Amino acid sequence: MKIAHISDTHICLPEPENTDRLADLKLAVDEINLMHPSPQLVIHTGDITHNGLVEEYQAAHELLGQLKMPLYVIPGNKDRRREMKMIFGKAMKLHDDSRFFQYTINQDSHRLVFLDTLDEGERLGNLCEARLNNLVQMLNEDGEKPTVIFMHHPTFDIVEAPRPFQFISHEVVAQFEKIVRDNPQIIKIFSGHSHRYGRHKLGNTDLLAISALAIDLRWGDYGEEMRGRPVYEVYDF
């Protein structure tokens, strides 16, 4: 299974001076569409927009709709569930009364779990009791198939960041980590949010936070060859 992973596009209308985040996203979409073999799907791990406005989601959706493969999304701390659900919820098959943007999809070889770590109005991530219980329920539906989790906020410290810890409390992270340790079928956990890369290991589970696709918002050294090019990741399982 081949997956393209993008994050933190921060589409903002009107666009900030000296930025072109729509062009950054368009370039990434075009590159992904030209890949051979093609990814089976594309996943966006949040901060689709910068202000959570309907027109920003519409602009992002217009570009992401040009992908030749299915797209799955989850919210980041800059997103708004209501507006995001209006534009993207139907494709995710979310019920209108769903409180959170959590769901699963099954592939032939793997199971993908999508978690909603948004705490609206706050920068840091959160997983309340309802979301953690839902995670356990989703994992129990198929405890044998290798499972990959996608979420916006990393649960581990991004040591290069000014504020390394990205969650509302260490207690919440400890509860999440216990669930991961109790479910050895979880092989990978991918996130965004930090606008820089970070890696971690939790038992036998690999964790990766990727940088922002929006070129003006990414931090870290990406080399001269990446000047003017958005960053994203492609995984083969």
C-alpha positions in Angstrom: 0.0 0.0 0.0 1.3 3.4 -1.0 0.1 6.6 0.8 0.9 10.3 0.3 0.8 12.3 3.5 0.4 16.1 3.5 -0.2 18.5 6.4 -0.5 22.1 7.4 -1.4 23.8 4.2 -2.9 26.8 6.1 -4.9 28.1 3.2 -5.6 31.7 4.0 -7.9 34.2 2.1 -6.8 36.7 1.3 -3.3 35.3 1.1 -0.7 36.9 3.4 1.8 39.1 1.6 4.7 37.3 -0.1 3.1 33.9 0.2 1.3 31.6 -2.3 0.0 28.7 -0.3 -2.6 27.8 -2.9 0.3 27.5 -5.4 2.2 25.3 -2.9 -0.8 23.0 -2.6 -1.3 22.9 -6.4 2.3 22.0 -6.9 2.0 19.1 -4.4 -1.2 17.9 -6.0 0.4 17.9 -9.4 3.5 16.0 -8.2 1.4 13.4 -6.5 -0.8 12.9 -9.5 2.4 12.3 -11.6 3.8 9.6 -9.3 4.2 6.1 -10.8 3.1 3.9 -9.3 0.4 6.2 -7.9 -0.4 6.3 -4.2 -3.6 4.5 -3.4 -4.8 7.5 -1.3 -3.7 10.9 0.1 -4.1 11.9 3.7 -4.1 15.5 5.0 -3.4 15.6 8.8 -4.9 19.0 9.5 -4.6 22.8 9.5 -6.1 22.6 6.0 -7.0 26.3 6.5 -5.6 29.1 8.6 -8.8 30.7 9.8 -11.4 28.0 9.4 -13.5 30.0 6.9 -15.8 28.2 4.5 -14.3 30.0 1.5 -10.8 28.8 2.6 -12.1 25.2 2.7 -13.7 25.7 -0.7 -10.4 26.9 -2.2 -8.5 24.0 -0.6 -11.2 21.5 -1.7 -11.0 22.8 -5.3 -7.3 22.0 -5.5 -7.4 18.7 -3.5 -10.3 17.6 -5.7 -7.9 17.4 -8.6 -6.2 14.4 -6.9 -6.6 11.3 -9.0 -6.9 9.1 -5.8 -9.1 9.3 -2.7 -8.4 11.9 -0.1 -9.0 11.6 3.7 -8.7 14.4 6.1 -8.7 15.2 9.8 -8.8 18.6 11.6 -5.9 20.6 13.0 -6.0 23.3 15.7 -6.6 26.0 13.0 -9.6 24.1 11.6 -13.2 24.3 12.6 -15.2 21.1 12.6 -18.5 22.6 11.4 -17.1 24.4 8.4 -14.7 21.6 7.6 -17.5 19.0 7.8 -19.6 21.1 5.4 -17.0 20.8 2.6 -15.2 17.5 3.4 -17.5 15.5 5.6 -19.6 13.8 3.0 -16.5 12.2 1.3 -15.4 11.0 4.8 -18.9 9.5 5.3 -19.3 11.3 8.6 -22.7 11.4 10.1 -24.2 14.9 10.4 -24.4 14.4 14.2 -20.8 13.3 14.6 -19.1 15.3 17.3 -15.6 14.5 16.1 -13.8 13.8 12.9 -12.8 10.2 13.8 -13.2 7.3 11.5 -11.5 4.2 10.0 -10.9 2.8 6.5 -9.9 -0.7 5.7 -7.5 -1.6 3.0 -6.6 -5.1 1.8 -3.4 -5.2 3.9 -3.8 -2.5 6.5 -6.4 -0.6 8.6 -6.2 3.2 8.9 -7.5 5.0 11.9 -8.1 8.8 11.9 -8.1 10.7 15.2 -9.5 14.1 15.9 -7.1 16.0 18.4 -8.7 19.4 17.9 -9.6 21.4 21.0 -11.4 24.3 19.4 -9.9 27.6 20.2 -6.7 26.1 21.6 -3.3 25.5 20.0 -2.5 22.3 21.9 -4.0 18.8 21.1 -6.5 16.9 23.2 -8.1 13.5 23.3 -11.1 13.5 25.6 -12.6 10.4 27.2 -15.2 10.1 24.4 -12.5 10.1 21.7 -10.2 7.7 23.6 -13.1 5.3 24.1 -14.0 5.6 20.4 -10.4 4.8 19.6 -10.5 1.7 21.7 -13.7 0.7 20.0 -12.3 1.2 16.5 -9.2 -0.8 17.4 -11.3 -3.7 18.8 -13.2 -4.0 15.5 -10.2 -5.7 14.0 -7.4 -6.4 16.4 -5.3 -8.5 14.0 -4.8 -6.3 10.9 -1.7 -4.0 10.9 -3.0 -0.6 11.9 -1.7 2.9 11.1 -3.0 6.0 13.0 -3.1 9.5 11.6 -3.6 12.5 13.9 -2.7 16.2 13.8 -0.8 16.7 17.0 2.2 14.6 17.8 2.2 13.0 21.2 5.9 13.1 21.7 8.2 16.1 22.3 9.5 17.9 19.2 12.8 18.8 20.8 13.8 21.5 18.3 10.5 23.4 18.8 10.2 26.4 21.1 7.5 24.5 22.9 8.4 20.8 22.5 5.2 19.3 24.1 2.2 19.7 21.9 -0.7 18.3 24.0 -2.9 19.7 26.7 -1.5 17.4 29.4 0.9 14.6 29.9 -2.0 12.6 31.5 -3.9 12.6 28.2 -0.7 11.4 26.4 -0.2 8.7 28.9 -3.7 7.4 28.4 -3.2 7.4 24.6 0.2 5.6 25.0 -1.3 2.9 27.1 -3.9 2.2 24.4 -1.1 2.0 21.8 1.0 -0.4 24.0 -2.1 -2.5 24.5 -2.6 -2.8 20.8 0.5 -4.2 19.2 -1.2 -4.2 15.8 -0.5 -0.4 15.7 2.7 -0.2 13.6 2.9 3.5 12.7 1.5 6.9 13.9 1.8 9.9 11.7 1.1 13.5 12.5 1.8 17.1 11.6 1.3 20.4 13.5 4.9 21.2 14.5 5.9 22.6 11.1 9.1 20.6 11.4 10.1 16.9 11.4 10.2 14.8 14.5 10.6 11.1 15.1 9.9 8.8 18.1 9.5 5.2 19.1 6.9 3.9 21.4 7.6 0.2 22.0 7.5 -1.3 18.5 5.5 1.6 17.1 7.2 4.2 14.9 5.9 7.8 15.2 6.6 10.5 12.7 5.6 14.2 12.6 6.0 15.9 9.2 6.6 19.5 8.3 4.2 22.1 6.9 3.4 21.9 3.2 3.0 25.7 3.2 6.5 26.8 2.3 6.4 30.0 4.2 5.5 28.2 7.5 8.0 25.3 7.5 10.9 25.4 9.9 14.2 23.6 9.7 16.8 23.0 7.0 15.5 21.4 3.8 18.5 22.0 1.5 18.8 24.1 -1.6 17.1 21.5 -3.8 13.8 22.1 -1.9 13.8 25.8 -2.3 10.3 26.7 -3.7 9.1 23.1 -3.4 6.5 21.9 -0.8 7.4 19.0 1.4 5.2 15.9 2.0 5.8 12.3 2.6 5.1 9.0 0.7 4.9 5.7 2.6 5.0 2.2 1.3 3.6 -0.5 3.6 
